[in-house]
Amino acid sequence: MESTHHKKLNEIAATAICGNDITSSCLYVSSLAILYAGQYAWIALLIVALVLFLFRKIYGEVVGALPLNGGAYNVLLNTTTKSNASVAACLTILSYMATAVISASEAMHYLHDIIPSVNIILFTAILITVFLLLVMSGISESSVVAIIIFVLHITAMLTLIISGIWYISQNGLQVASFNFKAPLNGGFATALFLGFSTAMLGISGFESSANFVEEQKQGVFPKTLRNMWIAVSVINPLMALTAVMVLPLADVSNHQEALLSHLGQNTGGDWLATFISVDAVLVLSGALLTSYVGVNGLIKRMALDRILPQFLLKENKKGSSPRILILFYLLCLSVLFITNGELGPLAGVYTISFLLVMVYFGFGNFLLKSKRSRLPRPERATIFSVAIAILAVVIALYGNIIMHPDYLIVFLQYFVPSILVIILLLNRNEILKLLLVLVNSFFTTLKHIAAASRLQLSRHIRKLTEQEFVYFTKGDDISILNKVMMYVQENEITKKLKIVTVLKEGDEVASEFFQDLDVLDRAYPDIKIEYIQLRGTFGPQIIEKLSKEWEIPINFMFISSPSDRFTHRVSDLGGVRLII
């Protein structure tokens, strides 16, 4: 693996990358919310903004305590098993994949409205390719494009809202009065429930910032959460309210695909409609950029943790991982051509994946509170607020499934094969051993073939099991060390573990500790334990030194949860994992 240091993202750049995704939602969520909640869609969107406010604290606590790429995957990896974390990662990748294809396809639909000769499928593929090359050029370089798109989009949305206010001042409230007297399907409560369930799609992308937190400057991450929340809380409800005040409700249904362009046509004329369409093309393309950046951070973290193959980690001079990006690019193209660009099947994957990731993040926060209570964190979400946030997302998930039961089937068609691949990769050591037994059984008569096959399989098994892991201990008692051994045995393929104690001058390890090690050595005969004592001060410098000296990646090193008295932040340790 080649590693390069690249420029960290500031607040504007990081906000733009993830903000393009979440703020592009107003292009479709306003019409969807009005279809189900009618004239009260803006209330449903305000409730969504309240739920998002709760998730600001949830994400702030989790990522503040564990500031590593991976989002929900990262928190579950550090609080539970690799298999559980992998499910969250699989959902996140599916969400990004669907987001990328939907955003690119929708962008080309808007472009088709401006230039009818555009071939939507072909130009969608071209757009996905262009942004692949852009992200491969480096995250700092691609962030410049994201900033330009983001500023233009916010300008366009505010212009449209102001244009709507001017239109109302000139034409009065006749349309609004008629709309607010219209009956609701199923009554106010049902309309608000369905509108809220649909409107929750308006916060998709909020999790993206957590997936590239390591590329952000210190202190930037919570600011991205704040900025995204403000943008969504202001733009989405105001946009829905403006549409209800200006357009008859029947018009919303007839112009669902490009409601904001139609709204601009009514309030400002052709120039504003064209401006909104051009903005839609650009900001939806920016959402595609967000998918690339987010999935790059997530898959890189999974490869570092040996869930995915190590060859994906190869970096270019710009600090990007071309192999990860190309893999994601090929997946997106395959989905585009398999579905022929139809948005319905992709929406099913997108909706359920995104909402389940939010639920996982909420449960991850609970696990962090119970299993990593001593871990320092900049802010804390109350247990009550986390429970309310999870309940709200579950309600939205239920609402979407009862409105579109076919979405669940489509989601499972994508999710089941994906999770099967992850399961195979997690258990590849056992699978290789089984293959070795099969080779010996079937090729006993063809000795030369059997010998060659056994040699290849043995090499793969040896490569997987010989990777050493490190656990830094302060001289823990046997119960803690036993938990470490259990974790390694259940979650890692390795058969080698270095247990390291860093002692200051004059400090000594109690004799009982060595007796405990002997007990563990006998209790876990399949794992080779090596105990090492070092003199010095535990911290980032000694971790980096040992990583280079022993050729063991830092993310293969473990510590137990530090207390508030620990002099370093977890983020300073370069990716050391917490397992106890």
N, C-alpha and C positions, 0 to 999 in steps of 0.2 A: 504494500500500500504506500502510495506517495501522498504526502501531506504538505499543504502550503498554507501560509497565513494570508488571509485576505481581509480587506477592509470591512469593519463591522457596520451595520446599518444604523442610521440615526432615526429619530422619532418619525420624521416626515416620510422617509423611505420605507420603513417597516409598516407604518400605518397605510401607506399607499398600496403596498403589495397585498396585504390582507383586506384592506378597505375596499379595493375594487371588487372583490368577490361579494362581500356582504352588502355594499351599497348598490350593486347592480340588481339586487333583488327587487328594488322598487319598480323595475321595468315590468315585472310580471306579478308581484305579490299584491299590488294594489287592486288590479282587476280581479284576481282570484278571491281576495278577501271580500270585495264588493259582491261578487257572484253568490257567496254563501251568507254573508252578514248584512248585505244590502247597505242601507244608509248608515248603519252603525259599524261599518268596517273599520273606521278610524278608532273606535273603542277597542276592538279586537287587537289592532296594531299597538295601541297604548299598553294593553295587557302584556303583549309580547315584549315590549320595551321594559316592563317591570320584571318579567322573568329573566330577561337578559341582564338586568341590573344585579339580580341575585347571582347569576353565573359569572359576573365580573369578579365578585369576591371568591367564588369557588375556584375559578381559574387562577386568580391572583395568589391564593393560598397554595395551591398545588404546585404551580410552576415557580412560585417564589421559593418554595422549599426544595424543589427538584428542578432547577433551571437547565434542563437538558432537552434536546430535540425528542419529539415522539408523542407529545400530548397525552392522550388517554393511555396509550401503550406504555409510556414512560412511567406514569404513576402506578399502573398495575404491575409493571415489572419490578418496581421497588417496594411493593406492598404485598404481592401475591406471587403466583407461579408464572412461568414463561408461557404456558399454554393459555392461561386467562388473558395475559397481555397480548398474545398473538391474535386472539379473537377481536379485541379492540382495534388492533393494527389492521387486520383484514377489513373490518368495517370502514375504517378511515380511508384505506386505499380505494375501496369500492366507491366511497363517497367522492373522492378526488377524481376518479376515473369518469364517473357519471357527470360530475360538475364540469370537467374539461370538455367533454363531448357536447353536453347540452349548451354550455356557454358559447363554444365555437359555432355550433349549428344555429343557435338563436341569433348570434351576431351576423351570420350570413343570411338569415331570413330578413333581418332589418336592411342589410345591404341590397338584398333582392328587391325590396320595396323602392329603393333609390335607383338601382340599376337592374331592371327586370331581366336582362340577359345573363345574369350571374347564375352559374350552375351551383346549387347549394351544396351538394355532396362533394364535388371537386374542390370548391373554394374552402369548405370546412377542413378538408384534408390538408390543403395548402396552408391555411392559418395555423393548424396544429403543428405543421412542420416548421413554419417561420418562428413560432415561439419556442420550439425545441432548440433551434439554433441560437435564439436570443438568450435563453437561460444557460446554455452551454458556454456562452461568452463570459459569464460571470454574474453573480447575484448583484454586485454593486452596479454593473453596467445596465442590467435589466431593470434595476430599481429606478433609474432615471426615466425610462419609458413608463413605468408604473406611476411615478409622480405626475408626469404630464397628463396621463389619462385620468388620474384621480382628481386633480385640480379642475380639469375640464368638465368632468362628470358632476362634481359638486356645484360648479358654476351653472351647468345646464339645469340641474334639478331646482336650484334656488330661483333661476330665471323663470322656470315654468310655474313655480308656486307664486312668485310675484306677479307674473302675467295673469294667473288665475284670480288673484286678489283684485287686480285692476279691472278685469273683465266683470267681476261681480259688482264692483263699485259703479260700473257703467251700465250694467244691464239688470241690476236688482236681484232679488232672491226668489223670483217666481219658480225657477227650476228646482231650487233647494227646497222650497215649501212643498212642491208637488212630491218630491222624492221622500221627504220625511213623513209624509202622510201615507206612503205606499205600505201595503201589508207585508208582513214577513212570513216566509215559508216556515211553518212549525213553531212560530212564536219567537219572542225575543231571546229566551234562554238557548233554544236550539240553534238559532241563527248565530248567536255569539259564540257558542261552542264550536260549530263548524267553521266559522270565520277565524276563530283563534287557532284551530288545528291547522288550517291552511296557511294562516299568516306566520306560523312558526317557521315556515320555509324562508321567511324574510331575514332570519339571522344565520342562515347557512354561511359558513366562512368564518364564523367567530372563533372556531377552534384552530384556524390556520396559523395564527401567530405563535401558538404553543409548539407547532411543528418545526419552526425555524428560529427558536428563541436563542440558540447558540450563535446565530449569525447577527444578533442584535447587540448594540452597545448596552452596557450595564444600566439598568433603570428604565430602559425603553419599553420593555414588555408591558408593564401595567399601564403605560400611557397609550399603547396601541389599543388595549381593551377599553379604556376610557373614551378614546376618540371614536372607535367603532360604535360604542354604545350611544354617544351623542348623535352621531350621524344617523343611525337607524331610528332613534327615538324622535328626532326632529323631522326627517325627510319622509319616512313611510306613513305615519299618521296624517301629516299635513297633505301629502300627495293624495291619499284616499279621500280626505275631507274635501280637497279642492275639486276632485273629480265628481264627487256627489253634489257639490254646490253648483257645478257648471254644466254637467252632462245629465240627460235623462238616464235612468237606470237601464233602460233597454239598450241604450247606446253602448254601455259598458260591455254587455254580452255580445253585441255585434262587432266590437272592435277589441276583443279580448287579447289578441296576439300582439297588438301594437297600440295599447290604450293611451300611453303617454304621448305618442306622436299625434294621435287623434285629438287629445286634449290640447296639445300645442297648436294644432290647426285651428281649433275653435277659439282659443284665447289670444293667439298672436299671429295667426296666418301661416302662409307657406314657409316663410323663413324659419319660424320656430319649430314647425313640424320637421323640417329637414335637419335643423340643428339637433333636435332630440334623436332623430334616427341615426345621424352620424355619431353622436355621443353613445348611443346604444351599441353600435358596432365596436367602438373603441373600448368601452368599459367592460363589455362581455369578453372582449379579447383580453383585457386585464385580469378578469376572473380566471381565464385559461392560464395566465402567467402565475397566478396564486396557486393553482393546482400543481404546476410543475415544481415550484419552490417548496411547497408543503410536502409533497410526496418525496422529493429528494431528501429532505431532512429526516423523514420517517423511515424510509427504506435504508438509508445510510446507517441509522441507529440500529435497525434490525440486523443488518449485515454485520455490524460491529459486535452484536450480541450472538452471532453465529446461528441465528434463525434462518437467515437467507445466505446464499453463497458469498464467500469473501471476495471473489473476483469483481463484485459490483463496486467495491470500495475504491477502485482506481480513480485518481483525480487528475484533472488537467491543470495547467499553470494558473488558471483563473479561479481555482478552488471548487469547481463544479465536478460532479461525478457523471461523466458522459454515459457510462454503461447503465446506470440507474435511470437516467433521463430517456435513453433510447428504449429501454425495456418498457417504461411507462408510455412512451410515444407509440410503440407497436401495439400495446394493449388498447390504447385509445383508438387507433386506426381500425383494429379488428372489431371493436365494439361498434364503431361508426358504420362499417360496411355490413356487419352482421344484422344490425337493426335498420340499415338503409336510412339512417338519420331520423327515424321516427322517435319523437320525444316521449311518447307514452311509456314504453318499456324502460327507458333511461330514468324517467321521473320516478318510477317505482323503486329502482335501486337507490337513487339519490335521496328520496324522502326518508325511507326506512333506515338506510345506513347512517345518514346524518343525525337523525333523532336518537338512534341507539348509541352513537358515539357520545352524544350529550349525556345520556343516562349513565354510560360507563364512567364518564368523567365525574359525575356526581357521586357514584359509588366509590370511585377512587379517592375522592375527598374524605368520605367516611373512613375508608381503610387507612388513609394517612393520619387521621385523627386518632384512631385506635392503635395502629401498629407503629407509628412514627411520631408519637406525641411529643417526644423530646426534641424533635428536629426543628431548628429555628426557621421562622417564616415571617415575611414582612407584614402580612395581614392574615386575618382569620375570618372564615365564614361560620356563622352559628349553625349548630346542628339543625335547628328549626328551619332556617333559610335554605339549607341544602336539601332537606326533606321536601319543602314546598317546591323548590326548583325541579327536583326529580319527578315529583308528582305531576307538575305542569307539563313536562315533556312526555311523560307516559300518557297523559290525557290527550295530548296532541298526536302522539303515535297511534293511539286507539281511534281517534277521530279520522285520521287519514286512512287507516285500514278499513273502517266501516264505509267510508266514502268511496274508496277504491280497493276493494278486496283483491282485485287482480294484481295490484301492486305487490302484494305479499308473495304471490306465486312467482312473479318475475324476479323479485329480490332473491328468493330462495334459489332460483335457477342460476344466479350469478354467485351467491354467497356459498352454497354448498361445495361447488368445485374449488372455489378459492380456499376455503378452510381445509379441504382435503389435501391440497398442495402443502399448506402450512403444516398440517399434521405429519405428512410424509417427511418434510424437512426436519421437523422437531425429533422425529424418531428414525432418522436415517442411519444412525449407528446400529440399531437393532435390525433394520431392514438389510443392511450390508452383511451382518452376521448371518441372517437367515439365508441370504443369497449364497454365502460361503458354504453353508450346510447343503443347499440345493446343488451347488456345483459339485461338491464331493459325492453327492448321491447319484447324480445323473451322468457324470463323466468318469466314472471309475474305470471304464474300459478304454476311454480315450485319454490316456494319461497326460499327453503333451498339452491338450486343450485344458484339462482340469488344472494342470500346474500353472499355466499362464493366467487362467481366470482367478485361481486362488491368490496368485501373486498380486494381481491388480486390486482385488477386493481387500486383501490384507493391508496393502499400502494405504487405501482410503480409510480403513478402520484405524490404522496406526496414526494417521495424520489427524483424525478427529479426536482420538483419545489421549494423544501425547501433549496436547495444548495444556500448559500449566495455568493454574489460577492461584491468586494470592488473597489471603485473608489477614488483615491487620488487626491484631488483638492487643489489649492492654493487660493481658493476663486474666482473661475471663474465666468464670467457673465452668464446670463441665456441662451444665445445662445449656449455656449459650453456645459453646463449641459444638455440642451435639446438634443444635438447630442449624448451625453452619453446615455440618456434614450432611444432614438430612436435605438441606436446600441444594447442595451441590449434587448429591446423588439423584435427586428427583428432577432437577432442572438443567443440569449440564452433562455433556457427553464425556467430559474429561475424567481421567483417572489419576491426575496428579494435582496436589494442593500444597502450596507453601503457606505455612502459618508463621507470620512475622510479628515480632514484638520490637518496637522502637523505644529504647530506654535512654533516659537522660543519665548523665554521669552520677554514679552513686546509687542508682536504682537497681533493684534486683527482682527477679521473678520468684514467687513462692515455690517451694519444692512440691507442693500439692499439684501445681499446674502441670508439672512433668508427669506425675502419676496419672492425671486426667488424660494427657496425650497418649500414654500407653494404653489406657482403656479404650480410647477412640480408635487407636491403631488396630486393636484386636476386633473392635465392633464393626469396623468398615474395612475388611480385608481387600476389597476391590479398589480402594482409593489409596494411593501412595502418599503418605503425609511426610513433609519435610519441615522441620521447625528451625527457624533462623532468628537469632538475636542481633540487633543492630544498635549502635550508639548514635544518638542524635536527637533531633526534634521532629516529630511527625508533622508533615505538611506537604504542600504542593511540590516543593523542591525535591524532597526525598522520594516521593512517588514517581516523579518524572525520571529521576536518576535511576531508580530500580527498574522502571519500565524499559529504559534503553539498555541497561546493563543485562537484564534477563531476557530481553526481547519478548516481553509480555505486554500486550495492549493494556492501557489503563482501565478500560471498561471490563477487563477480566480480573480486576482487583476489587475486593469487597471490604466494607467496614460495617460495624453496627451503627445504629442511629446515634449521631452525636448529640450532646446536650447543649443548652443555651450557653454554657461556659466554653464551648469549643471555639478556638480562636480563628478558625477559617470557615468560610461558607462552603457548602457542598459544591457549588459551581466553580470554586477555586481549585478543586481537586482534580479537574480535568476529565471527569466522567466516571469516577469511582462509584460503584453501585452499593446501595444499602440493602442488606439482606436480613438483618435482625432488628 
